[in-house]
C-alpha cells in the first residue's frame, strides 16, 4: 500500500486523528487534527498539521508541512533565507506552508517523519 491511505493508516496507528483533504493544487494531504506541538517555543500549542501525501509514500515525501492555527505560529514575513520559507498553502488561506527538507534517504517510515516534524518545531 502506498500514498494517502498508507500515510493515513500509519498516522492513525501512531494515535493521531487524520483526515485526507484535497488541496487546491489537486493533491491529497493527510491532515492531523488537533496535533499538539511537543517541543520548542510553540510547545503546548494545538494545531492542524498537513502533510502532502505523495502517490508513492513512503518511498518519497514532500518537502513541507502545512500549519493551521489561530493565531498562526509564523507568518510569511517570518521567512528567513536558507533557513525557512513560509508561503501560502494549497490547503487554503488559513493555512501556511513551511518548507522543509526531510532528508528522506535513510529510514522511510511515518514514525521518523513525525520525529522530523518535531525537529521543525524545535528549531522554529
C-alpha positions in Angstrom: 0.0 0.0 0.0 1.3 3.5 -0.9 0.1 7.1 -1.0 -2.5 8.9 1.0 -4.1 5.7 2.5 -0.7 4.4 3.7 0.1 7.7 5.3 -3.3 8.0 6.9 -3.2 4.5 8.3 0.3 4.9 9.6 -0.6 8.2 11.4 -3.7 6.6 12.9 -1.6 3.7 14.2 0.5 6.3 15.9 -2.6 7.6 17.7 -3.4 10.6 15.5 -6.9 11.7 14.2 -6.4 12.1 10.5 -8.4 13.3 7.5 -7.5 13.1 3.9 -8.1 16.5 2.3 -7.8 17.6 -1.4 -5.8 20.8 -1.9 -6.4 23.5 -4.5 -3.4 22.0 -6.3 -5.4 18.7 -6.8 -3.1 16.8 -4.4 -4.1 14.9 -1.4 -3.0 15.8 2.1 -3.0 13.9 5.4 -4.2 16.4 8.0 -3.6 15.6 11.6 -6.4 17.2 13.6 -5.5 18.8 17.0 -1.8 18.0 16.8 0.0 19.1 19.9 3.4 20.7 19.3 5.6 18.9 21.8 8.8 20.9 21.7 10.3 24.3 21.1 8.8 27.8 21.6 5.4 26.6 20.4 5.2 23.6 22.8 1.7 23.1 24.0 0.0 24.7 21.0 -2.7 22.7 19.4 -2.7 23.0 15.6 -3.9 21.2 12.5 -0.9 19.8 10.7 -1.0 18.9 7.0 1.5 16.7 5.0 1.3 16.3 1.3 0.6 12.6 0.6 2.8 11.7 -2.3 1.5 9.0 -4.6 4.3 6.7 -3.6 4.5 7.4 0.1 6.6 6.1 1.9 9.1 5.9 -0.9 9.0 9.7 -1.1 7.8 12.6 1.0 7.1 16.2 0.2 9.4 18.9 1.5 7.0 20.8 3.6 4.4 20.9 6.4 1.2 22.9 6.4 0.1 24.6 9.5 -3.4 25.8 10.5 -3.9 27.6 13.8 -5.2 30.9 15.1 -3.1 32.9 15.5 -0.6 31.5 13.1 2.7 30.3 14.6 4.7 32.0 12.0 3.7 34.2 9.1 5.1 34.6 5.6 7.1 37.7 6.9 8.9 35.3 9.2 10.7 33.6 6.3 14.5 33.6 6.6 16.6 32.9 3.5 18.3 29.5 3.7 16.6 28.7 7.0 12.8 28.6 6.4 10.4 29.6 3.7 6.8 30.3 4.7 4.3 30.8 1.9 0.6 30.3 1.1 -0.7 26.7 1.3 -2.7 24.8 -1.2 -5.0 23.9 1.8 -6.5 27.4 2.0 -6.0 30.9 3.1 -6.0 30.0 6.8 -3.0 27.6 6.3 0.7 28.3 6.0 3.2 26.2 4.1 6.6 25.7 5.9 9.3 24.5 3.6 11.5 21.7 4.9 13.8 19.1 3.5 13.1 15.8 5.3 16.3 14.1 4.1 14.3 11.0 3.1 17.3 9.0 2.0 17.6 6.9 5.2 14.8 5.1 7.1 11.5 5.8 5.4 8.7 5.4 7.8 6.0 7.6 9.4 7.5 7.4 12.9 10.6 9.0 11.5 8.5 11.6 9.6 6.9 12.7 12.9 10.3 12.8 14.6 11.5 15.2 11.8 8.3 17.3 12.1 9.1 17.6 15.8 12.5 18.9 14.9 11.0 21.6 12.7 9.1 22.9 15.8 12.2 22.5 18.0 14.2 24.7 15.6 11.4 27.2 14.7 
